[in-house]
Amino acid sequence: MEKVSNSLVEPPGIFRGRGEHPHAGNLKSRIIPEMVTINTGQDDPIPSCPVAGHAWERVVANREATWLATFKDERASYSLRKYIALAAESKIKGDNDKKKYEKARRLKNQITKIRNNYVEKMNSIDIIDN
């Protein structure tokens, strides 16, 4: 298993932003484990918190999610949480993308049949009556 860096999330410091950001120059606080939810495998052991005396906010096993961890960003008004995801060049991400594209390749020849099926169901009397 690869060693995970202790700087999974943004370090504290002065927020610079881009352009005329309203929070530019403000201090960014340290993200503590109680602000972090981690996403593990269903049967994987729960990783211990590397900061003594602290614990993760939550530990979930969401197989459909592509993120590894999420945390609350107190400055962001547009998004309540930020996400940590695998790099695009990682082997796991590449394998998942390959499976997705292979499935799309298989379904390519079925697209007319699939469209006709859901259009037929949308026009069904059963749906219109409810």
N, C-alpha and C positions, 0 to 999 in steps of 0.2 A: 504494500500500500504506500502511496506517495505521502510524504510529509506535508502537512498543511501549514501554511504560514500563520503566525499569530495575528497578522494584519488582514484578516478576512474582510473587514469592513473599513470604512473611511477613518483615518486617524483624526484626533482632535487637532484643531489649529484655526487659523484665520480663513474664513470662507471668501474665496475670490470671485466665484461666479463667472459669468460671461457677459460682456457688454455692460449695460446699466442695470445689473441685477439688484433688486431692493435689499438683499441681505449681504451684499458685498461688504467686507470689512468686519462683519460680525464673527464672534467666536463660534466654532463648531464644538459641541461637547463630545466627550468620549462616549462611544457606544458600549454599553455594559451588557453582559450576557442576559440579564433580565429583559432586555429589549429585543432579543434575537430568538427567532423560531428556526429550528433546523429541520431539514427534510432528510430522513434516512430511509434505507431499505426496510421492507416489512420484517425481515428476520434478522436484521443487523442489530448488534448491541448498541445501546444509547451511548454516544460519545461523552466522556466525562468533560465537564466544563474546565477549561484550562486556568481559570481565575479562581483562586482559593476563596471560599466563602460565598461564591455566587452559583447560580443555576440558570439554565436556559429558560426563556419565557415559556416555550412549548417545544415538544418534539413530535413531529408528524411523520407518517409514512405514506405520502401521496405519490403513487406510481405514475399518475398522469401529469404531474408538475415537472417542469424543466428546471426549476430553481433548487439550489442546495440550501440556501438560508435566506431569510427575509428579516428586515429590521425597520423600526419606526424612525423616520427622519423628522425631527421636530421643526425643521425649517420649511419643508415642502408643503405648500398649500394645495398643490395640484395632485399630489399623490400621498396617501397616508403611509405607504411602505416602500422600501427599496428592496431589490432582489439581487442575490448573488447567484450567478448561473455558471455553467461550464463554458469554457472558452470554445469558440467555434471550431478550433483545430483539435480539440480533445478527442480521443479515441471513442469514448462513450457517446458523445454528441454526434460524431461521424457515423457510428453504427446505427443510432436512432434515425438519423436523417436518411441513411441508406435504406432502412426498412420502410420508411415513409415513401420514398421515391419508388421503391420496388412495388409497393402496394398501388401507388398511383399508376404505374406502368401496366399492372395487371388489370386495373379498372378502366383504363383508357378505352379498351374495346367494348366495354359494357355501358358507356356513358349514355347512349341513346335509350337503352333499356331502363337504366336507373331513372333518367329524367321522365320517361313515359310513366313509370311506376309511381313516382311521387306526384306528378300532375294528375294522374288518374285518382289517386287517393285524396288530393285536395278538392277535386270535383265530386267526390263521393257523396251520396245522399246522407249517409251516416254522419258525416262531418257537418253538412249543411243543417241538418235537423237539430243538432245539439247546440 
